C-alpha cells in the first residue's frame, strides 16, 4: 500500500503544506530505504527527506535510523543516481479496442517536486516524461510513437527503454506479458507506455482504478516502437561447466576481495552473478546501479581468465566484451572496472574509443575485458575482418559478450553477437 505513516519535520510540513504532504503519501510506496537499500517494512513509519535545489526537490523515503526527516537545501544524490529506487511494471489491455499497454510505476520511494512562483510546491514526478513527449490525455486516435521510447519482445517478456540525448534514462526489462497482449503488440508494432506513481503495479488492481487515473490526467501516456531483440540461444548461454568448481570459486573469491576493498558486495548481487553463470539472465537484469556493476564484474573476471596464453599473449577467441547502449553507460562501467583491476597486474581492462586500426585502438581491443558501445564494437569488427593477417587475433577476440540494457537490440547487429561462443543479454 502507499505510505500511510510518514515521519516529517516541522520545516518540511511548513514549506510543502498539507495538500502536497497528502499527495506524497498517495504516490510514495515503502519498498526499500533510499539510504541503505534494505526493506522499509510495513509497520515502521518511513522518514521523509526533501533535498531541494533551484526550484526542484526530491522527496525520498528512508529508515528513521538511516536518515532523519528533514529539509536539505542541496541536490539529492538519490535523485541524481537513483541506485536504490524501485520500479514495477505489468501489461494490460485498455479499452476501447484492447490497446496493449505497458503500465509502469517508475519511482516507488522517491518523488520529484517542483516549485511555482505563485502556487508553491507540487508533485511533478511525471513532468520529465511529459517533456520527453508523453501526454496526460488519453489519445482519441492512434498517436505517433514517442522517439524517446523503445520496446522489445522476448518470448513471454517485454522490455521498455527510455532514452534522451543518447543516454538510457530508464530500463524496464523482462516484464511478464500474456500471449494475448504480446500478440496485440506484434500486430500493432508498438505498445502504449503508461507511467504513474499512484498504483502499486506489482499487486492486482481493478482496471477501473487505472481508467479513473487516466481520466484525471494522473498517468503519462505514449506509444513505444517495437524493436526485435536477439536473445542468446541455448548454444550461447553461459553454463555451469564452462569452468571447474575450483576455478569458479577462486575467481569469485579474488573478484569479491577486490570489490570489498571499497564496498562489500551484497549476497543478492553474488547470487545474481552465480545464476548468470548457470545461464539464468533474469536476476542480473533486475539489478540496478552498483549492484549490477558488481554482479557483472564477478562474471567478467571469471570469463576473462582464459584471455591469455601461458606467455601472457592475448589469445584469439579469448576476452570479455561488455557492450553497452551509449557512451554514458560505457563510462560508468569503465569507471567501475578499471580501478578494481588496477590493483592487480593479472588482468587488464580497456575502454574502446580510438580508431580500431591505430596503435591505441588495437591495444585496447586486446585487453582482457573490453568496454564499449555497440557502434564502437561494430566498427572494430568491420575493421579487423578485412585488415589482413596482422589483425588476425583481433578478428577472433571475444569469448563472452555481455549485452547491457538493450545493447545490440537492432537486428542488423546480429552479425556481431552471433560470433561469440557465450552471450548474455543483461
VMD Tcl script that draws the C-alpha trace (Angstrom):
set ca {
  {0.00 0.00 0.00}
  {1.03 3.64 -0.41}
  {2.85 5.07 2.58}
  {0.23 5.64 5.29}
  {2.52 6.85 8.04}
  {5.27 9.33 7.32}
  {7.75 10.99 9.64}
  {8.13 14.62 8.65}
  {9.75 17.57 10.37}
  {8.16 20.94 11.01}
  {10.15 22.73 8.28}
  {9.05 20.27 5.59}
  {5.43 20.44 6.72}
  {5.52 24.23 6.67}
  {7.11 24.51 3.22}
  {5.02 21.87 1.48}
  {1.70 22.23 3.24}
  {-0.94 19.56 3.90}
  {-2.01 19.15 0.25}
  {1.46 18.23 -1.01}
  {2.11 16.01 2.02}
  {-1.12 14.17 1.18}
  {-0.04 13.83 -2.47}
  {3.29 12.37 -1.34}
  {1.55 9.84 0.87}
  {-0.55 8.78 -2.14}
  {2.41 8.49 -4.52}
  {5.23 7.08 -2.39}
  {5.49 3.39 -1.54}
  {7.59 1.94 1.32}
  {9.68 -0.64 -0.53}
  {13.42 0.00 0.08}
  {15.26 2.57 2.16}
  {17.00 5.05 -0.13}
  {20.00 5.16 2.21}
  {20.82 1.51 2.90}
  {18.73 -0.34 0.33}
  {17.12 -2.66 2.87}
  {13.31 -3.10 3.04}
  {11.45 -0.32 4.81}
  {8.91 -2.69 6.32}
  {5.19 -2.23 6.74}
  {4.98 -1.20 10.37}
  {7.63 1.48 10.89}
  {6.86 4.99 9.66}
  {9.38 5.99 6.99}
  {11.36 9.20 7.34}
  {10.80 11.77 4.58}
  {13.87 13.68 3.43}
  {13.45 16.52 0.96}
  {16.56 17.71 -0.90}
  {15.87 20.96 -2.75}
  {17.94 22.73 -5.39}
  {16.98 25.63 -7.68}
  {13.22 25.19 -7.76}
  {13.23 21.40 -7.79}
  {13.35 18.90 -4.96}
  {13.49 15.14 -4.42}
  {11.37 13.70 -1.63}
  {12.60 10.23 -0.64}
  {11.85 7.55 1.97}
  {14.39 6.26 4.48}
  {14.63 4.25 7.66}
  {14.49 6.66 10.60}
  {17.74 5.08 11.80}
  {19.40 5.84 8.43}
  {18.20 9.38 7.81}
  {16.33 11.84 9.99}
  {13.29 13.52 8.45}
  {14.24 16.97 7.25}
  {14.62 19.56 4.53}
  {18.02 19.92 2.88}
  {18.93 22.76 0.54}
  {21.24 20.70 -1.64}
  {20.97 18.41 -4.68}
  {19.82 14.92 -3.81}
  {22.23 12.07 -4.55}
  {19.25 9.74 -4.57}
  {17.53 11.79 -7.23}
  {20.66 12.07 -9.39}
  {21.76 8.42 -9.32}
  {18.72 6.51 -8.02}
  {20.72 3.32 -7.39}
  {18.20 2.02 -4.85}
  {14.97 3.21 -6.44}
  {12.33 0.53 -7.06}
  {10.09 0.21 -10.10}
  {7.39 -2.25 -11.05}
  {5.60 -2.86 -14.34}
  {2.88 -5.03 -15.87}
  {0.86 -5.32 -19.06}
  {-2.87 -4.78 -19.64}
  {-5.32 -4.26 -22.49}
  {-7.02 -0.87 -22.23}
  {-10.41 -0.07 -23.72}
  {-11.59 0.84 -26.21}
  {-10.46 -1.89 -28.55}
  {-7.97 -3.59 -26.27}
  {-4.95 -1.28 -26.56}
  {-1.82 -3.20 -25.47}
  {-0.38 -1.19 -22.60}
  {2.86 -1.37 -20.63}
  {1.97 0.07 -17.21}
  {4.89 1.14 -15.02}
  {5.40 2.82 -11.68}
  {8.95 4.14 -12.17}
  {9.58 5.56 -8.71}
  {8.25 3.85 -5.61}
  {10.32 5.60 -2.93}
  {11.16 8.99 -4.44}
  {9.04 11.84 -5.83}
  {10.08 14.88 -7.83}
  {8.81 18.22 -6.53}
  {8.67 21.48 -8.46}
  {8.14 24.98 -7.12}
  {5.95 27.53 -8.88}
  {6.33 31.19 -8.01}
  {2.61 31.72 -7.45}
  {1.40 28.38 -6.09}
  {4.24 26.86 -4.08}
  {5.44 23.26 -4.38}
  {3.71 20.44 -6.25}
  {4.48 16.79 -7.01}
  {5.99 16.68 -10.51}
  {7.27 13.13 -10.96}
  {5.54 12.83 -14.35}
  {6.96 16.12 -15.71}
  {10.17 14.61 -17.17}
  {8.11 12.06 -19.09}
  {5.87 14.79 -20.49}
  {8.96 16.68 -21.62}
  {10.06 13.55 -23.48}
  {6.80 13.52 -25.45}
  {4.32 11.55 -23.35}
  {0.89 13.14 -22.80}
  {-1.60 13.32 -19.93}
  {-4.71 12.95 -22.09}
  {-5.81 9.59 -23.46}
  {-5.44 9.90 -27.25}
  {-8.68 9.84 -29.27}
  {-6.79 8.43 -32.24}
  {-3.60 6.42 -32.60}
  {-0.73 8.84 -31.89}
  {2.78 8.64 -33.37}
  {5.38 6.77 -31.37}
  {7.49 8.72 -28.89}
  {11.12 8.78 -30.14}
  {12.47 8.50 -26.59}
  {10.69 5.17 -26.05}
  {11.52 1.74 -27.46}
  {10.13 -1.69 -26.65}
  {11.37 -5.23 -27.21}
  {9.53 -8.53 -27.01}
  {11.41 -11.66 -25.95}
  {9.03 -14.60 -25.71}
  {6.79 -14.04 -22.70}
  {8.72 -10.94 -21.58}
  {8.71 -7.34 -22.72}
  {11.25 -4.58 -22.06}
  {10.96 -0.82 -22.46}
  {13.83 1.70 -22.58}
  {13.61 5.46 -22.17}
  {16.44 7.40 -23.80}
  {17.42 11.03 -24.03}
  {20.38 12.50 -25.88}
  {21.91 9.05 -26.35}
  {21.69 8.04 -22.69}
  {19.36 5.43 -21.20}
  {17.29 7.13 -18.51}
  {15.15 4.12 -17.60}
  {15.46 0.44 -18.45}
  {12.34 -1.51 -17.51}
  {13.27 -5.01 -18.58}
  {11.86 -8.54 -18.54}
  {8.30 -7.72 -17.55}
  {5.94 -10.72 -17.97}
  {3.39 -10.33 -20.78}
  {0.43 -12.58 -21.57}
  {0.32 -14.19 -25.01}
  {-2.83 -12.25 -25.97}
  {-1.19 -8.92 -25.17}
  {2.09 -9.93 -26.85}
  {0.16 -10.82 -30.00}
  {-1.51 -7.39 -29.92}
  {1.88 -5.69 -29.58}
  {3.30 -7.61 -32.53}
  {0.25 -6.84 -34.64}
  {0.29 -3.08 -33.91}
  {4.06 -2.65 -33.96}
  {4.04 -0.60 -30.78}
  {2.89 -0.66 -27.15}
  {1.30 2.17 -25.19}
  {3.52 3.06 -22.23}
  {1.54 4.32 -19.22}
  {3.51 5.89 -16.37}
  {2.03 6.60 -12.95}
  {3.16 6.59 -9.32}
  {-0.34 6.18 -7.89}
  {-0.59 2.41 -8.33}
  {1.38 -0.47 -6.91}
  {1.76 -2.26 -10.22}
  {3.08 -5.39 -8.52}
  {-0.35 -6.09 -6.96}
  {-3.71 -6.79 -8.63}
  {-5.96 -3.76 -9.05}
  {-9.33 -3.10 -10.75}
  {-8.96 -1.79 -14.28}
  {-11.49 0.92 -13.40}
  {-8.96 2.39 -10.96}
  {-6.42 2.83 -13.75}
  {-9.04 4.30 -16.09}
  {-10.04 6.79 -13.39}
  {-6.42 7.89 -13.03}
  {-6.15 8.25 -16.82}
  {-9.27 10.41 -16.86}
  {-7.88 12.55 -14.07}
  {-4.63 13.16 -16.04}
  {-2.55 11.31 -13.45}
  {-0.96 8.97 -16.00}
  {1.60 9.91 -18.67}
  {0.94 8.08 -21.95}
  {2.99 7.48 -25.09}
  {3.49 4.68 -27.63}
  {6.85 2.91 -27.80}
  {8.04 1.50 -31.12}
  {8.55 -2.26 -31.06}
  {12.07 -3.44 -31.90}
  {13.32 -7.01 -32.26}
  {15.76 -8.29 -29.66}
  {18.01 -11.21 -30.44}
  {18.11 -13.41 -27.37}
  {21.06 -15.58 -26.58}
  {20.17 -19.09 -27.70}
  {20.92 -22.23 -25.69}
  {24.17 -22.77 -27.57}
  {25.47 -19.35 -26.48}
  {24.11 -19.30 -22.93}
  {26.60 -19.40 -20.07}
  {26.94 -22.84 -18.49}
  {27.96 -24.02 -15.07}
  {30.51 -26.41 -16.56}
  {32.34 -23.69 -18.52}
  {34.83 -23.72 -15.62}
  {35.70 -26.20 -12.92}
  {34.23 -25.62 -9.49}
  {37.69 -24.77 -8.14}
  {38.41 -22.16 -10.84}
  {34.95 -20.69 -10.36}
  {35.40 -20.44 -6.60}
  {38.89 -18.94 -6.81}
  {37.86 -16.32 -9.39}
  {34.81 -15.21 -7.45}
  {36.86 -15.02 -4.25}
  {39.52 -12.86 -5.92}
  {36.96 -10.54 -7.54}
  {34.96 -10.35 -4.32}
  {38.11 -9.30 -2.47}
  {38.83 -6.51 -4.97}
  {35.30 -5.12 -4.68}
  {35.26 -5.44 -0.88}
  {38.15 -3.02 -0.51}
  {35.65 -0.19 -1.09}
  {32.18 -1.72 -0.64}
  {31.48 -5.40 0.05}
  {29.04 -7.00 -2.43}
  {25.57 -7.89 -1.21}
  {24.58 -11.55 -1.09}
  {21.86 -10.85 -3.67}
  {24.43 -9.45 -6.13}
  {26.65 -12.50 -5.78}
  {23.63 -14.79 -6.16}
  {22.64 -12.99 -9.38}
  {26.18 -13.44 -10.75}
  {26.13 -17.14 -9.87}
  {22.75 -17.52 -11.60}
  {24.12 -15.85 -14.73}
  {26.99 -18.32 -14.79}
  {24.33 -21.06 -14.92}
  {22.60 -19.38 -17.87}
  {19.85 -17.54 -15.96}
  {19.97 -13.88 -17.00}
  {16.87 -12.70 -15.14}
  {18.33 -11.97 -11.66}
  {21.08 -9.75 -13.10}
  {18.60 -7.94 -15.33}
  {16.65 -6.91 -12.25}
  {19.69 -5.29 -10.62}
  {20.49 -1.59 -10.93}
  {23.40 0.76 -10.31}
  {26.23 -0.53 -8.15}
  {24.54 -3.91 -7.72}
  {24.54 -4.69 -11.46}
  {28.11 -3.42 -11.86}
  {29.18 -5.71 -9.04}
  {27.50 -8.82 -10.46}
  {28.84 -8.24 -13.98}
  {32.35 -7.62 -12.66}
  {32.26 -11.00 -10.90}
  {31.20 -12.75 -14.11}
  {33.62 -10.78 -16.31}
  {36.52 -11.60 -14.01}
  {35.73 -15.31 -14.35}
  {35.37 -15.39 -18.13}
  {38.44 -13.22 -18.68}
  {40.66 -15.87 -17.09}
  {41.21 -17.60 -20.43}
  {42.01 -14.39 -22.27}
  {45.77 -15.01 -22.46}
  {48.06 -17.96 -23.00}
  {50.85 -19.08 -20.69}
  {53.14 -16.41 -22.13}
  {50.59 -13.68 -21.33}
  {49.85 -13.13 -25.03}
  {46.28 -12.26 -25.92}
  {44.64 -15.42 -27.22}
  {42.36 -15.47 -30.23}
  {38.85 -16.25 -29.05}
  {39.54 -15.01 -25.53}
  {38.39 -11.99 -23.57}
  {35.15 -10.45 -22.34}
  {33.33 -7.74 -24.28}
  {30.97 -5.53 -22.28}
  {28.72 -3.94 -24.91}
  {26.61 -1.02 -23.68}
  {23.97 1.12 -25.40}
  {25.64 4.52 -25.05}
  {28.77 6.43 -24.03}
  {27.32 7.28 -20.61}
  {27.00 3.58 -19.74}
  {30.45 2.88 -21.16}
  {32.00 5.45 -18.84}
  {30.04 4.07 -15.90}
  {31.35 0.54 -16.46}
  {34.91 1.65 -17.22}
  {34.99 3.83 -14.09}
  {33.89 0.84 -12.00}
  {36.00 -1.92 -13.57}
  {39.29 -0.07 -14.16}
  {40.13 0.98 -10.56}
  {39.45 -2.55 -9.33}
  {41.78 -4.18 -11.86}
  {44.48 -1.55 -11.36}
  {45.07 -3.22 -8.00}
  {46.23 -6.41 -9.72}
  {48.58 -6.98 -12.64}
  {46.87 -10.23 -13.60}
  {44.11 -8.75 -15.74}
  {43.56 -5.69 -17.94}
  {40.53 -3.60 -18.89}
  {40.18 -1.05 -21.69}
  {37.60 1.39 -22.99}
  {37.12 1.50 -26.76}
  {37.12 4.85 -28.50}
  {40.26 5.19 -30.58}
  {40.29 4.30 -34.28}
  {40.37 0.44 -34.41}
  {43.49 0.14 -36.61}
  {45.50 2.72 -34.64}
  {48.06 1.52 -32.11}
  {45.87 2.71 -29.22}
  {42.70 1.18 -30.62}
  {44.35 -2.14 -31.46}
  {45.89 -2.41 -27.98}
  {42.56 -1.65 -26.29}
  {40.79 -4.41 -28.21}
  {43.27 -6.98 -26.89}
  {42.56 -6.19 -23.23}
  {41.12 -8.99 -21.10}
  {37.91 -7.01 -20.56}
  {36.87 -4.52 -23.25}
  {34.10 -1.96 -22.69}
  {32.42 -0.01 -25.47}
  {29.22 0.97 -27.21}
  {27.54 -1.19 -29.83}
  {28.68 1.26 -32.51}
  {32.30 1.02 -31.35}
  {32.26 -2.78 -31.36}
  {30.60 -2.80 -34.79}
  {33.36 -0.52 -36.12}
  {36.06 -2.79 -34.67}
  {34.50 -5.94 -36.12}
  {34.27 -4.35 -39.56}
  {37.84 -3.03 -39.42}
  {39.50 -6.24 -38.21}
  {37.54 -8.52 -40.53}
  {39.22 -7.01 -43.59}
  {42.54 -5.91 -42.07}
  {44.63 -8.95 -43.00}
  {46.91 -11.27 -41.01}
  {48.37 -8.54 -38.79}
  {44.99 -8.29 -37.08}
  {44.01 -11.98 -37.11}
  {43.98 -12.16 -33.31}
  {41.77 -9.09 -33.14}
  {39.25 -10.55 -35.58}
  {38.81 -13.63 -33.39}
  {38.72 -11.96 -29.98}
  {35.78 -12.36 -27.65}
  {34.78 -15.40 -25.57}
  {31.85 -13.73 -23.81}
  {29.71 -10.75 -24.81}
  {27.60 -9.07 -22.13}
  {24.85 -7.05 -23.82}
  {23.93 -4.45 -21.22}
  {20.44 -2.93 -21.03}
  {19.29 -3.41 -24.60}
  {22.63 -3.11 -26.37}
  {22.65 -4.69 -29.86}
  {18.83 -4.82 -29.95}
  {18.90 -3.80 -33.61}
  {18.59 -6.96 -35.72}
  {21.22 -5.52 -38.05}
  {23.82 -6.09 -35.30}
  {23.19 -9.85 -35.15}
  {26.35 -10.41 -37.20}
  {28.31 -9.10 -34.22}
  {26.59 -11.09 -31.49}
  {26.28 -14.49 -33.17}
  {30.06 -14.94 -33.41}
  {30.55 -15.11 -29.61}
  {30.70 -18.58 -28.02}
  {29.00 -17.16 -24.94}
  {26.40 -14.37 -24.91}
  {24.17 -12.86 -22.22}
  {21.60 -10.07 -22.53}
  {21.74 -8.31 -19.17}
}
mol new
graphics top color blue
foreach p $ca { graphics top sphere $p radius 0.5 }
foreach p [lrange $ca 0 end-1] q [lrange $ca 1 end] { graphics top cylinder $p $q radius 0.2 }
display resetview
